[in-house]
């Protein structure tokens, strides 16, 4: 059970990292365009068909005029979600959140070891507080397990 939870959390973190990648409307395939919040399979297909028929999009205005259903507001939201035209975000669109740099393997192991050490300290109850420390024991073993897995990688 614990392994499934840890695996699920690791998969979620990995997926989050991919979610913040920029996608250029002139270079992205259907899967990449579908990955942008606000673009579904039908819209990505329409973008690719228009790009195939009439060539690359020159700028955001060209993109808005050629793709049905894309207007000023929706193109701003798409730009904020990571869509670019010729590598450029839409002027006036808020900057998208920066993806945090993935830590090196050594950093992951260090963080996991620090977490395990903290859990060990929590596991050692004070003489008068032994009843309150009991719930920390499962957390300590989970953190120690995660630390050993991280250092094994």
C-alpha positions as CSV (number, residue, x, y, z in Angstrom):
1,X,0.0,0.0,0.0
2,X,2.7,2.4,1.0
3,X,4.7,1.6,-2.2
4,X,1.7,2.5,-4.3
5,X,1.3,5.8,-2.6
6,X,4.9,6.7,-3.0
7,X,4.9,5.6,-6.6
8,X,1.7,7.7,-7.2
9,X,3.3,10.8,-5.7
10,X,6.5,10.3,-7.8
11,X,4.4,9.9,-11.0
12,X,2.4,13.1,-10.1
13,X,5.6,15.0,-9.6
14,X,7.0,13.8,-12.9
15,X,3.8,14.7,-14.7
16,X,3.8,18.2,-13.2
17,X,7.2,18.8,-14.6
18,X,6.0,18.0,-18.1
19,X,2.9,20.1,-17.8
20,X,4.9,23.3,-17.9
21,X,6.7,22.8,-21.2
22,X,6.2,25.4,-23.9
23,X,4.7,24.2,-27.1
24,X,5.1,26.2,-30.3
25,X,2.0,26.2,-32.4
26,X,4.1,25.8,-35.6
27,X,6.1,22.8,-34.4
28,X,3.9,20.9,-31.9
29,X,2.2,17.7,-32.9
30,X,-1.4,16.9,-31.9
31,X,-0.3,15.3,-28.5
32,X,1.8,18.3,-27.6
33,X,-1.0,20.7,-28.5
34,X,-3.5,18.6,-26.5
35,X,-1.2,19.0,-23.5
36,X,-1.9,22.8,-23.4
37,X,-4.8,23.7,-21.0
38,X,-7.6,24.9,-23.2
39,X,-6.8,22.9,-26.3
40,X,-8.6,19.6,-26.8
41,X,-8.4,17.0,-29.6
42,X,-10.7,18.9,-32.0
43,X,-8.9,22.2,-31.6
44,X,-5.5,20.7,-32.0
45,X,-6.6,18.9,-35.1
46,X,-8.0,22.3,-36.5
47,X,-4.7,24.0,-35.7
48,X,-2.6,21.3,-37.5
49,X,-5.0,21.3,-40.5
50,X,-4.8,25.0,-40.9
51,X,-1.0,25.0,-40.5
52,X,-0.7,22.2,-43.1
53,X,-3.0,23.9,-45.6
54,X,-1.7,27.5,-45.4
55,X,1.8,27.3,-43.8
56,X,3.2,28.3,-40.5
57,X,1.5,31.0,-38.4
58,X,3.4,34.3,-38.6
59,X,2.3,35.8,-35.2
60,X,-0.5,35.7,-32.7
61,X,-2.8,37.9,-34.9
62,X,-2.3,35.5,-37.8
63,X,-3.0,32.5,-35.5
64,X,-6.2,34.2,-34.1
65,X,-7.5,35.0,-37.6
66,X,-6.9,31.6,-39.1
67,X,-8.1,29.2,-36.4
68,X,-11.8,29.2,-35.9
69,X,-12.7,29.6,-32.2
70,X,-9.5,31.3,-31.2
71,X,-9.9,35.0,-30.3
72,X,-8.2,37.6,-28.2
73,X,-9.2,36.2,-24.8
74,X,-8.7,32.5,-25.6
75,X,-5.3,33.2,-27.2
76,X,-4.2,35.1,-24.1
77,X,-5.2,32.1,-21.9
78,X,-3.4,29.7,-24.2
79,X,-0.3,31.8,-24.1
80,X,-0.4,31.8,-20.3
81,X,-0.8,28.0,-20.4
82,X,2.4,27.7,-22.4
83,X,1.5,28.0,-26.1
84,X,3.9,30.1,-28.3
85,X,3.9,31.3,-31.8
86,X,7.4,31.2,-33.3
87,X,8.7,30.9,-29.8
88,X,7.0,34.1,-28.6
89,X,4.4,34.3,-25.9
90,X,1.5,36.6,-26.6
91,X,2.3,40.2,-25.7
92,X,0.3,41.3,-22.7
93,X,-0.3,37.7,-21.5
94,X,0.8,37.0,-17.9
95,X,3.9,35.0,-17.6
96,X,3.3,31.3,-17.1
97,X,4.5,29.8,-13.8
98,X,8.1,28.7,-14.0
99,X,8.7,25.0,-13.7
100,X,11.0,24.2,-10.8
101,X,14.3,22.7,-11.9
102,X,14.4,19.0,-11.1
103,X,16.9,18.3,-8.4
104,X,19.9,16.1,-9.2
105,X,19.8,12.5,-7.9
106,X,22.2,13.3,-5.1
107,X,19.9,16.2,-4.0
108,X,16.9,13.8,-3.9
109,X,18.8,11.4,-1.7
110,X,19.9,14.2,0.6
111,X,16.4,15.4,1.0
112,X,15.0,11.9,1.6
113,X,17.8,11.3,4.2
114,X,17.0,14.6,5.9
115,X,13.3,13.6,6.0
116,X,14.1,10.2,7.4
117,X,16.3,11.8,10.1
118,X,13.6,14.2,11.0
119,X,11.1,11.3,11.2
120,X,13.5,9.4,13.5
121,X,13.7,12.3,15.8
122,X,10.0,12.5,15.9
123,X,9.8,8.8,16.6
124,X,11.9,9.1,19.8
125,X,9.3,10.2,22.3
126,X,10.0,12.5,25.2
127,X,9.4,10.7,28.5
128,X,6.1,12.4,29.2
129,X,4.8,12.5,25.7
130,X,5.0,8.8,24.6
131,X,1.3,8.7,23.9
132,X,1.5,11.5,21.4
133,X,4.5,10.1,19.6
134,X,2.9,6.8,18.6
135,X,1.2,8.2,15.5
136,X,4.6,9.4,14.2
137,X,6.0,5.9,13.9
138,X,4.3,5.0,10.6
139,X,5.4,8.3,9.1
140,X,9.0,7.6,10.3
141,X,9.1,4.2,8.6
142,X,7.6,5.6,5.4
143,X,10.2,8.4,5.3
144,X,13.0,5.9,6.0
145,X,11.7,3.6,3.2
146,X,11.6,6.6,0.9
147,X,15.1,7.6,1.8
148,X,16.4,4.1,1.2
149,X,14.7,4.0,-2.2
150,X,16.0,7.4,-3.2
151,X,19.6,6.5,-2.2
152,X,19.3,3.2,-4.1
153,X,18.6,5.1,-7.4
